[in-house]
């Protein structure tokens, strides 16, 4: 369960939607990253972030 708030408004996706024809779930977000820094993003599927499905991006 995620307890921290998102770093940027609109940058969270808590529901992946209905399955696609390939039986995969997908979701899309768009946001403006306005504060410089390095940020982490996590896979929202339960258990995936704990297994390493995470990444980072840098705002300059």
Backbone atoms as SQL, in Angstrom:
CREATE TABLE atoms (id INTEGER PRIMARY KEY, chain TEXT, resi INTEGER, resn TEXT, atom TEXT, x REAL, y REAL, z REAL);
INSERT INTO atoms VALUES
  (1, 'A', 1, 'UNK', 'N', 0.834, -1.176, 0.000),
  (2, 'A', 1, 'UNK', 'CA', 0.000, 0.000, 0.000),
  (3, 'A', 1, 'UNK', 'C', 0.879, 1.240, 0.000),
  (4, 'A', 2, 'UNK', 'N', 0.534, 2.176, -0.831),
  (5, 'A', 2, 'UNK', 'CA', 1.275, 3.422, -0.910),
  (6, 'A', 2, 'UNK', 'C', 0.703, 4.401, 0.113),
  (7, 'A', 3, 'UNK', 'N', 1.589, 5.017, 0.873),
  (8, 'A', 3, 'UNK', 'CA', 1.119, 5.968, 1.877),
  (9, 'A', 3, 'UNK', 'C', 1.644, 7.379, 1.639),
  (10, 'A', 4, 'UNK', 'N', 2.685, 7.545, 0.850),
  (11, 'A', 4, 'UNK', 'CA', 3.221, 8.881, 0.568),
  (12, 'A', 4, 'UNK', 'C', 2.389, 9.540, -0.524),
  (13, 'A', 5, 'UNK', 'N', 2.308, 10.855, -0.467),
  (14, 'A', 5, 'UNK', 'CA', 1.571, 11.553, -1.523),
  (15, 'A', 5, 'UNK', 'C', 2.466, 11.714, -2.751),
  (16, 'A', 6, 'UNK', 'N', 1.844, 11.898, -3.890),
  (17, 'A', 6, 'UNK', 'CA', 2.576, 12.047, -5.149),
  (18, 'A', 6, 'UNK', 'C', 3.400, 13.332, -5.140),
  (19, 'A', 7, 'UNK', 'N', 4.548, 13.296, -5.789),
  (20, 'A', 7, 'UNK', 'CA', 5.427, 14.468, -5.853),
  (21, 'A', 7, 'UNK', 'C', 4.840, 15.574, -6.722),
  (22, 'A', 8, 'UNK', 'N', 4.051, 15.208, -7.738),
  (23, 'A', 8, 'UNK', 'CA', 3.462, 16.173, -8.661),
  (24, 'A', 8, 'UNK', 'C', 1.990, 15.849, -8.840),
  (25, 'A', 9, 'UNK', 'N', 1.168, 16.879, -8.902),
  (26, 'A', 9, 'UNK', 'CA', -0.264, 16.681, -9.110),
  (27, 'A', 9, 'UNK', 'C', -0.497, 15.897, -10.399),
  (28, 'A', 10, 'UNK', 'N', -1.336, 14.880, -10.331),
  (29, 'A', 10, 'UNK', 'CA', -1.660, 14.084, -11.511),
  (30, 'A', 10, 'UNK', 'C', -0.669, 12.999, -11.838),
  (31, 'A', 11, 'UNK', 'N', 0.335, 12.782, -10.995),
  (32, 'A', 11, 'UNK', 'CA', 1.384, 11.807, -11.325),
  (33, 'A', 11, 'UNK', 'C', 1.153, 10.433, -10.710),
  (34, 'A', 12, 'UNK', 'N', -0.045, 10.182, -10.210),
  (35, 'A', 12, 'UNK', 'CA', -0.329, 8.874, -9.609),
  (36, 'A', 12, 'UNK', 'C', -1.386, 8.139, -10.404),
  (37, 'A', 13, 'UNK', 'N', -1.230, 6.847, -10.469),
  (38, 'A', 13, 'UNK', 'CA', -2.208, 5.984, -11.119),
  (39, 'A', 13, 'UNK', 'C', -2.458, 4.826, -10.172),
  (40, 'A', 14, 'UNK', 'N', -3.617, 4.789, -9.557),
  (41, 'A', 14, 'UNK', 'CA', -3.894, 3.769, -8.541),
  (42, 'A', 14, 'UNK', 'C', -4.742, 2.638, -9.075),
  (43, 'A', 15, 'UNK', 'N', -5.282, 2.770, -10.272),
  (44, 'A', 15, 'UNK', 'CA', -6.107, 1.726, -10.859),
  (45, 'A', 15, 'UNK', 'C', -5.663, 1.545, -12.298),
  (46, 'A', 16, 'UNK', 'N', -5.393, 0.325, -12.699),
  (47, 'A', 16, 'UNK', 'CA', -4.856, 0.069, -14.039),
  (48, 'A', 16, 'UNK', 'C', -5.919, -0.137, -15.101),
  (49, 'A', 17, 'UNK', 'N', -7.179, -0.064, -14.770),
  (50, 'A', 17, 'UNK', 'CA', -8.218, -0.169, -15.786),
  (51, 'A', 17, 'UNK', 'C', -8.534, -1.597, -16.182),
  (52, 'A', 18, 'UNK', 'N', -9.331, -1.713, -17.203),
  (53, 'A', 18, 'UNK', 'CA', -9.772, -3.023, -17.680),
  (54, 'A', 18, 'UNK', 'C', -8.699, -3.669, -18.541),
  (55, 'A', 19, 'UNK', 'N', -8.688, -5.005, -18.610),
  (56, 'A', 19, 'UNK', 'CA', -7.676, -5.685, -19.427),
  (57, 'A', 19, 'UNK', 'C', -7.797, -5.333, -20.907),
  (58, 'A', 20, 'UNK', 'N', -6.674, -5.306, -21.593),
  (59, 'A', 20, 'UNK', 'CA', -6.640, -5.112, -23.046),
  (60, 'A', 20, 'UNK', 'C', -6.960, -6.438, -23.720),
  (61, 'A', 21, 'UNK', 'N', -6.974, -6.452, -25.047),
  (62, 'A', 21, 'UNK', 'CA', -7.226, -7.691, -25.779),
  (63, 'A', 21, 'UNK', 'C', -6.139, -8.727, -25.518),
  (64, 'A', 22, 'UNK', 'N', -4.953, -8.291, -25.100),
  (65, 'A', 22, 'UNK', 'CA', -3.856, -9.208, -24.768),
  (66, 'A', 22, 'UNK', 'C', -3.912, -9.630, -23.293),
  (67, 'A', 23, 'UNK', 'N', -5.010, -9.285, -22.616),
  (68, 'A', 23, 'UNK', 'CA', -5.227, -9.625, -21.207),
  (69, 'A', 23, 'UNK', 'C', -4.226, -8.969, -20.257),
  (70, 'A', 24, 'UNK', 'N', -3.704, -7.846, -20.681),
  (71, 'A', 24, 'UNK', 'CA', -2.804, -7.063, -19.838),
  (72, 'A', 24, 'UNK', 'C', -3.547, -5.801, -19.422),
  (73, 'A', 25, 'UNK', 'N', -3.221, -5.288, -18.259),
  (74, 'A', 25, 'UNK', 'CA', -3.809, -4.031, -17.820),
  (75, 'A', 25, 'UNK', 'C', -2.872, -2.899, -18.207),
  (76, 'A', 26, 'UNK', 'N', -3.447, -1.761, -18.486),
  (77, 'A', 26, 'UNK', 'CA', -2.630, -0.615, -18.842),
  (78, 'A', 26, 'UNK', 'C', -3.245, 0.651, -18.282),
  (79, 'A', 27, 'UNK', 'N', -2.424, 1.652, -18.170),
  (80, 'A', 27, 'UNK', 'CA', -2.892, 2.953, -17.719),
  (81, 'A', 27, 'UNK', 'C', -1.939, 4.012, -18.223),
  (82, 'A', 28, 'UNK', 'N', -2.418, 5.227, -18.335),
  (83, 'A', 28, 'UNK', 'CA', -1.581, 6.339, -18.800),
  (84, 'A', 28, 'UNK', 'C', -1.818, 7.542, -17.909),
  (85, 'A', 29, 'UNK', 'N', -0.774, 8.295, -17.700),
  (86, 'A', 29, 'UNK', 'CA', -0.872, 9.545, -16.950),
  (87, 'A', 29, 'UNK', 'C', -0.093, 10.619, -17.698),
  (88, 'A', 30, 'UNK', 'N', -0.448, 11.860, -17.448),
  (89, 'A', 30, 'UNK', 'CA', 0.300, 13.001, -17.974),
  (90, 'A', 30, 'UNK', 'C', 0.353, 14.038, -16.863),
  (91, 'A', 31, 'UNK', 'N', 1.536, 14.564, -16.626),
  (92, 'A', 31, 'UNK', 'CA', 1.701, 15.568, -15.595),
  (93, 'A', 31, 'UNK', 'C', 2.893, 16.430, -15.938),
  (94, 'A', 32, 'UNK', 'N', 2.997, 17.575, -15.300),
  (95, 'A', 32, 'UNK', 'CA', 4.130, 18.476, -15.488),
  (96, 'A', 32, 'UNK', 'C', 5.003, 18.410, -14.241),
  (97, 'A', 33, 'UNK', 'N', 6.229, 18.007, -14.430),
  (98, 'A', 33, 'UNK', 'CA', 7.195, 17.928, -13.331),
  (99, 'A', 33, 'UNK', 'C', 7.876, 19.287, -13.223),
  (100, 'A', 34, 'UNK', 'N', 7.585, 20.016, -12.149),
  (101, 'A', 34, 'UNK', 'CA', 8.029, 21.404, -12.041),
  (102, 'A', 34, 'UNK', 'C', 9.161, 21.644, -11.056),
  (103, 'A', 35, 'UNK', 'N', 9.465, 20.669, -10.218),
  (104, 'A', 35, 'UNK', 'CA', 10.503, 20.855, -9.208),
  (105, 'A', 35, 'UNK', 'C', 11.701, 19.976, -9.535),
  (106, 'A', 36, 'UNK', 'N', 12.889, 20.568, -9.773),
  (107, 'A', 36, 'UNK', 'CA', 14.066, 19.764, -10.086),
  (108, 'A', 36, 'UNK', 'C', 14.371, 18.741, -8.987),
  (109, 'A', 37, 'UNK', 'N', 14.884, 17.615, -9.402),
  (110, 'A', 37, 'UNK', 'CA', 15.261, 16.564, -8.467),
  (111, 'A', 37, 'UNK', 'C', 15.178, 15.205, -9.119),
  (112, 'A', 38, 'UNK', 'N', 15.506, 14.180, -8.379),
  (113, 'A', 38, 'UNK', 'CA', 15.399, 12.801, -8.844),
  (114, 'A', 38, 'UNK', 'C', 14.265, 12.146, -8.080),
  (115, 'A', 39, 'UNK', 'N', 13.372, 11.495, -8.813),
  (116, 'A', 39, 'UNK', 'CA', 12.163, 10.923, -8.248),
  (117, 'A', 39, 'UNK', 'C', 12.052, 9.447, -8.604),
  (118, 'A', 40, 'UNK', 'N', 11.443, 8.690, -7.719),
  (119, 'A', 40, 'UNK', 'CA', 11.198, 7.265, -7.961),
  (120, 'A', 40, 'UNK', 'C', 9.782, 7.070, -8.470),
  (121, 'A', 41, 'UNK', 'N', 9.605, 6.068, -9.299),
  (122, 'A', 41, 'UNK', 'CA', 8.254, 5.637, -9.654),
  (123, 'A', 41, 'UNK', 'C', 8.168, 4.143, -9.398),
  (124, 'A', 42, 'UNK', 'N', 6.988, 3.693, -9.052),
  (125, 'A', 42, 'UNK', 'CA', 6.756, 2.315, -8.648),
  (126, 'A', 42, 'UNK', 'C', 5.648, 1.703, -9.477),
  (127, 'A', 43, 'UNK', 'N', 5.749, 0.422, -9.746),
  (128, 'A', 43, 'UNK', 'CA', 4.660, -0.302, -10.390),
  (129, 'A', 43, 'UNK', 'C', 3.507, -0.375, -9.388),
  (130, 'A', 44, 'UNK', 'N', 2.279, -0.023, -9.798),
  (131, 'A', 44, 'UNK', 'CA', 1.156, -0.035, -8.866),
  (132, 'A', 44, 'UNK', 'C', 0.533, -1.413, -8.639),
  (133, 'A', 45, 'UNK', 'N', 0.995, -2.422, -9.354),
  (134, 'A', 45, 'UNK', 'CA', 0.448, -3.765, -9.156),
  (135, 'A', 45, 'UNK', 'C', 0.949, -4.297, -7.815),
  (136, 'A', 46, 'UNK', 'N', 0.049, -4.774, -6.956),
  (137, 'A', 46, 'UNK', 'CA', 0.466, -5.259, -5.638),
  (138, 'A', 46, 'UNK', 'C', 1.624, -6.263, -5.717),
  (139, 'A', 47, 'UNK', 'N', 2.669, -5.995, -4.945),
  (140, 'A', 47, 'UNK', 'CA', 3.828, -6.874, -4.865),
  (141, 'A', 47, 'UNK', 'C', 4.912, -6.614, -5.895),
  (142, 'A', 48, 'UNK', 'N', 4.603, -5.911, -6.972),
  (143, 'A', 48, 'UNK', 'CA', 5.590, -5.711, -8.036),
  (144, 'A', 48, 'UNK', 'C', 6.731, -4.783, -7.613),
  (145, 'A', 49, 'UNK', 'N', 6.428, -3.675, -6.951),
  (146, 'A', 49, 'UNK', 'CA', 7.492, -2.758, -6.520),
  (147, 'A', 49, 'UNK', 'C', 8.447, -3.460, -5.563),
  (148, 'A', 50, 'UNK', 'N', 7.910, -4.297, -4.681),
  (149, 'A', 50, 'UNK', 'CA', 8.746, -5.028, -3.735),
  (150, 'A', 50, 'UNK', 'C', 9.677, -6.007, -4.451),
  (151, 'A', 51, 'UNK', 'N', 9.294, -6.409, -5.667),
  (152, 'A', 51, 'UNK', 'CA', 10.121, -7.339, -6.447),
  (153, 'A', 51, 'UNK', 'C', 11.016, -6.616, -7.447),
  (154, 'A', 52, 'UNK', 'N', 11.089, -5.286, -7.338),
  (155, 'A', 52, 'UNK', 'CA', 12.035, -4.545, -8.166),
  (156, 'A', 52, 'UNK', 'C', 11.453, -3.770, -9.327),
  (157, 'A', 53, 'UNK', 'N', 10.144, -3.754, -9.503),
  (158, 'A', 53, 'UNK', 'CA', 9.550, -2.997, -10.612),
  (159, 'A', 53, 'UNK', 'C', 9.426, -1.534, -10.207),
  (160, 'A', 54, 'UNK', 'N', 10.565, -0.856, -10.193),
  (161, 'A', 54, 'UNK', 'CA', 10.676, 0.552, -9.814),
  (162, 'A', 54, 'UNK', 'C', 11.642, 1.228, -10.785),
  (163, 'A', 55, 'UNK', 'N', 11.640, 2.521, -10.813),
  (164, 'A', 55, 'UNK', 'CA', 12.585, 3.264, -11.641),
  (165, 'A', 55, 'UNK', 'C', 12.741, 4.660, -11.095),
  (166, 'A', 56, 'UNK', 'N', 13.554, 5.456, -11.772),
  (167, 'A', 56, 'UNK', 'CA', 13.746, 6.852, -11.389),
  (168, 'A', 56, 'UNK', 'C', 13.695, 7.739, -12.616),
  (169, 'A', 57, 'UNK', 'N', 13.381, 8.992, -12.396),
  (170, 'A', 57, 'UNK', 'CA', 13.521, 9.988, -13.453),
  (171, 'A', 57, 'UNK', 'C', 14.050, 11.267, -12.824),
  (172, 'A', 58, 'UNK', 'N', 14.730, 12.067, -13.630),
  (173, 'A', 58, 'UNK', 'CA', 15.347, 13.288, -13.147),
  (174, 'A', 58, 'UNK', 'C', 14.725, 14.487, -13.841),
  (175, 'A', 59, 'UNK', 'N', 14.375, 15.479, -13.055),
  (176, 'A', 59, 'UNK', 'CA', 13.851, 16.748, -13.569),
  (177, 'A', 59, 'UNK', 'C', 14.965, 17.775, -13.391),
  (178, 'A', 60, 'UNK', 'N', 15.300, 18.472, -14.467),
  (179, 'A', 60, 'UNK', 'CA', 16.365, 19.480, -14.416),
  (180, 'A', 60, 'UNK', 'C', 15.810, 20.846, -14.680);
